[in-house]
Amino acid sequence: MKVSYIAGAFTALVLVSCYDAIVGTPRQVGASLSTTRTASFTTGTRHNALRSNSWVTNALTRQKKEETVADLKQTLEKSSLVFGMNFNGFTVKQMEGLRKKLPEDAKIQVAMNTLMKQAGSEVEGYEAIEAACKGDNAWWFAGENVASCVKAYLEFEEECKKAAKADPETKVPSLSGGCMDGTFLDTEAIKALKNLPTRTEVIAQIAGSIKALPTKLARSVKQVPTKVAIGVSKLADGDDNKDLVVGDIFPKAETEA
């Protein structure tokens, strides 16, 4: 009996040990469930946070793009000319130095081609800028003083060409194209604008022509009484010779033989 009791107790102990090893004690099972739930909650929270951050980032990016397009549209409305320059390879210092050499009514702004294309499509006269929206562009905006803005670019290009002779790795700028009065301009057409007079200069020239017109007119009118007086004098002198006719005093223009 004693041996059977001991054998039975031993068997029961083995079974309990196996059960604990396989399933775990109640405390261990509870701890495992708690840990699993915590990990699941943490993972879900992290996923929601990442998704929320993604929404915020997209919203901010969309807002920034809208602000950029609005700024480009406002600049285009004040500009007479816009053209793109490939800025890839230039340093920030070079770009900042270039901005300082611009006329007061000119501006350089780096913007994505898609945003410039959208802005140009929404401002009358700049739809053709789409053809220049390629590559990495720094956009030049020229106000009334178009020639000075173009000359500033040409001077920068010449400086880079001279530097490239000493250092072949020096970047030389190139133009992607531009737009003026609704017309697309290629590189040569943009460079040719260096001799374009300003609006103020054109008005001054017109004003000068108008001012000179009354003087010329007055001179012509002033000569009319003189010619009439000479004619009257000759007619008076002809009273002494009654055989003379007016045609004798004022000879007709000679006719070709």
C-alpha positions as CSV (number, residue, x, y, z in Angstrom):
1,M,0.0,0.0,0.0
2,K,2.8,2.4,1.0
3,V,4.6,1.7,-2.3
4,S,1.4,2.3,-4.3
5,Y,0.7,5.6,-2.5
6,I,4.2,6.8,-3.2
7,A,4.0,5.8,-6.9
8,G,0.7,7.6,-7.2
9,A,2.0,10.8,-5.6
10,F,5.0,10.7,-7.8
11,T,2.9,10.3,-10.9
12,A,0.7,13.2,-9.9
13,L,3.7,15.4,-9.3
14,V,5.1,14.5,-12.8
15,L,1.8,15.4,-14.4
16,V,1.6,18.8,-12.6
17,S,5.1,19.6,-13.6
18,C,4.4,18.7,-17.3
19,Y,1.2,20.8,-17.2
20,D,3.1,23.8,-15.8
21,A,5.8,23.5,-18.3
22,I,3.4,23.3,-21.2
23,V,0.7,25.8,-20.1
24,G,2.4,27.7,-17.4
25,T,1.2,28.7,-14.0
26,P,-1.9,30.9,-13.7
27,R,0.3,33.8,-12.7
28,Q,2.6,33.2,-15.7
29,V,-0.3,32.9,-18.1
30,G,-1.8,36.1,-16.8
31,A,1.5,37.9,-17.1
32,S,1.9,36.5,-20.7
33,L,-1.6,37.7,-21.7
34,S,-0.9,41.1,-20.1
35,T,2.4,41.4,-21.9
36,T,0.8,40.4,-25.3
37,R,-2.0,43.0,-24.8
38,T,0.5,45.7,-23.9
39,A,2.7,44.9,-26.9
40,S,-0.4,44.9,-29.2
41,F,-1.6,48.2,-27.8
42,T,1.9,49.7,-28.2
43,T,2.2,48.5,-31.8
44,G,-1.2,49.8,-32.6
45,T,-0.5,53.2,-31.0
46,R,2.8,53.5,-32.9
47,H,1.1,52.7,-36.2
48,N,-1.6,55.2,-35.6
49,A,1.0,57.8,-34.6
50,L,2.9,57.2,-37.8
51,R,-0.2,57.4,-39.9
52,S,-1.2,60.6,-38.1
53,N,2.3,62.1,-38.7
54,S,2.0,61.2,-42.4
55,W,-1.3,63.0,-42.7
56,V,0.1,66.1,-41.0
57,T,3.2,66.0,-43.3
58,N,1.1,65.7,-46.4
59,A,-1.2,68.5,-45.2
60,L,1.8,70.8,-44.6
61,T,3.4,69.9,-47.9
62,R,0.1,70.6,-49.7
63,Q,-0.3,73.9,-47.9
64,K,3.4,74.9,-48.7
65,K,2.8,74.1,-52.4
66,E,-0.3,76.2,-52.5
67,E,1.5,79.1,-50.9
68,T,4.4,78.8,-53.4
69,V,2.0,78.8,-56.3
70,A,0.2,81.9,-54.9
71,D,3.6,83.6,-54.5
72,L,4.7,82.8,-58.0
73,K,1.4,84.1,-59.5
74,Q,1.8,87.4,-57.6
75,T,5.4,87.7,-58.9
76,L,4.4,86.9,-62.5
77,E,1.7,89.5,-62.5
78,K,4.3,92.2,-61.7
79,S,6.9,90.9,-64.2
80,S,7.5,91.7,-67.8
81,L,9.7,88.6,-68.4
82,V,10.4,85.3,-66.7
83,F,13.1,82.7,-67.7
84,G,14.6,79.6,-66.2
85,M,18.3,79.0,-65.5
86,N,19.7,75.6,-64.6
87,F,21.2,76.1,-61.1
88,N,22.4,72.5,-60.6
89,G,26.1,72.7,-59.6
90,F,26.1,76.2,-58.3
91,T,26.8,77.0,-54.6
92,V,24.6,78.9,-52.3
93,K,27.3,81.6,-52.1
94,Q,27.2,82.0,-55.9
95,M,23.4,82.3,-55.9
96,E,23.4,84.8,-53.1
97,G,26.1,86.9,-54.8
98,L,24.0,86.8,-58.0
99,R,20.9,88.1,-56.3
100,K,22.8,91.1,-55.0
101,K,23.6,92.1,-58.6
102,L,20.0,92.2,-59.8
103,P,18.1,95.4,-60.5
104,E,15.6,96.5,-57.8
105,D,12.6,95.2,-59.8
106,A,14.2,91.8,-60.6
107,K,14.1,88.6,-58.6
108,I,15.5,85.0,-58.6
109,Q,13.4,82.2,-57.0
110,V,13.9,78.4,-57.0
111,A,10.7,76.6,-57.5
112,M,9.5,73.2,-58.8
113,N,8.6,73.0,-62.5
114,T,5.2,71.7,-61.7
115,L,4.4,74.6,-59.5
116,M,5.7,77.2,-62.0
117,K,3.7,75.4,-64.7
118,Q,0.6,75.7,-62.6
119,A,1.2,79.4,-61.7
120,G,1.9,80.2,-65.4
121,S,-1.4,78.5,-66.5
122,E,-3.3,80.8,-64.1
123,V,-1.7,84.1,-65.1
124,E,-2.6,85.6,-68.5
125,G,0.4,85.8,-70.8
126,Y,2.5,83.2,-69.1
127,E,1.0,79.9,-70.3
128,A,3.9,79.4,-72.7
129,I,6.3,79.0,-69.7
130,E,5.4,75.3,-69.6
131,A,7.9,74.7,-72.4
132,A,10.7,75.9,-70.1
133,C,9.7,73.7,-67.2
134,K,12.5,71.1,-67.5
135,G,15.6,70.4,-65.4
136,D,16.5,72.2,-62.1
137,N,15.4,75.8,-62.6
138,A,16.1,79.0,-60.7
139,W,13.5,81.4,-62.2
140,W,14.4,84.9,-63.1
141,F,11.7,87.5,-62.9
142,A,12.3,90.9,-64.6
143,G,10.1,93.9,-63.9
144,E,10.1,97.0,-66.1
145,N,13.9,97.0,-66.5
146,V,14.1,93.8,-68.7
147,A,17.5,94.8,-70.3
148,S,19.3,95.2,-67.0
149,C,18.0,91.8,-65.7
150,V,19.2,90.1,-68.9
151,K,22.6,91.9,-68.7
152,A,23.0,90.6,-65.1
153,Y,22.6,87.1,-66.3
154,L,25.0,87.6,-69.2
155,E,27.6,89.0,-66.9
156,F,27.2,86.0,-64.6
157,E,27.5,83.6,-67.5
158,E,30.7,85.4,-68.7
159,E,32.2,85.2,-65.3
160,C,31.6,81.5,-65.2
161,K,33.1,81.0,-68.7
162,K,36.2,82.8,-67.7
163,A,36.5,80.7,-64.5
164,A,35.9,77.5,-66.5
165,K,39.0,78.3,-68.6
166,A,41.1,78.0,-65.4
167,D,39.1,75.2,-63.9
168,P,37.2,73.0,-66.4
169,E,35.0,71.7,-63.6
170,T,33.5,75.1,-63.1
171,K,29.8,75.1,-63.9
172,V,28.6,77.4,-66.7
173,P,24.9,78.4,-66.6
174,S,22.4,77.6,-69.3
175,L,18.8,78.7,-69.9
176,S,15.8,76.4,-70.3
177,G,13.7,79.1,-71.9
178,G,11.4,82.0,-71.0
179,C,8.2,83.8,-71.6
180,M,7.2,87.4,-72.5
181,D,3.9,88.8,-73.7
182,G,2.5,85.3,-74.1
183,T,5.4,84.1,-76.3
184,F,7.9,81.4,-75.5
185,L,11.5,82.6,-75.8
186,D,14.6,80.5,-76.5
187,T,18.1,81.2,-75.2
188,E,19.0,83.5,-78.1
189,A,15.8,85.5,-77.9
190,I,16.3,86.1,-74.2
191,K,19.8,87.3,-74.6
192,A,18.7,89.7,-77.4
193,L,16.6,91.5,-74.9
194,K,19.7,93.1,-73.4
195,N,19.1,96.1,-75.8
196,L,15.4,96.5,-75.0
197,P,14.5,100.0,-73.8
198,T,12.6,100.4,-70.6
199,R,9.0,101.6,-70.6
200,T,10.1,104.9,-69.1
201,E,12.7,105.3,-71.9
202,V,10.0,104.6,-74.6
203,I,7.6,107.1,-73.1
204,A,10.5,109.7,-72.9
205,Q,11.2,109.1,-76.6
206,I,7.5,109.5,-77.6
207,A,7.2,112.6,-75.4
208,G,10.3,114.1,-77.1
209,S,8.8,113.5,-80.6
210,I,5.5,115.1,-79.6
211,K,7.3,118.1,-78.1
212,A,9.2,118.6,-81.3
213,L,6.0,118.5,-83.4
214,P,4.6,121.9,-82.4
215,T,7.9,123.6,-83.1
216,K,8.1,122.2,-86.6
217,L,4.4,123.1,-87.2
218,A,5.0,126.6,-86.0
219,R,7.9,127.1,-88.4
220,S,5.8,126.0,-91.3
221,V,2.9,128.3,-90.4
222,K,5.3,131.1,-89.8
223,Q,6.5,130.8,-93.4
224,V,3.0,131.0,-94.9
225,P,2.4,134.8,-94.2
226,T,5.9,135.6,-95.6
227,K,5.1,133.9,-98.9
228,V,1.7,135.6,-99.1
229,A,3.3,139.0,-98.4
230,I,5.8,138.5,-101.2
231,G,3.0,137.6,-103.5
232,V,0.9,140.6,-102.7
233,S,3.9,142.8,-103.1
234,K,4.6,141.5,-106.6
235,L,0.9,142.0,-107.5
236,A,1.1,145.6,-106.4
237,D,4.2,146.1,-108.5
238,G,2.3,144.7,-111.4
239,D,-0.3,147.4,-111.4
240,D,2.1,149.6,-113.4
241,N,1.9,147.0,-116.2
242,K,-1.6,146.2,-117.0
243,D,-0.6,143.6,-119.6
244,L,0.8,141.3,-116.9
245,V,-1.3,138.5,-115.6
246,V,-1.1,136.6,-112.4
247,G,0.7,133.7,-114.1
248,D,3.5,136.1,-115.1
249,I,4.0,137.1,-111.5
250,F,3.8,133.6,-110.1
251,P,5.3,131.4,-112.7
252,K,4.0,127.8,-113.0
253,A,6.2,125.0,-112.1
254,E,8.4,123.9,-115.0
255,T,7.1,120.9,-116.8
256,E,9.2,118.1,-118.2
257,A,9.9,118.4,-121.9
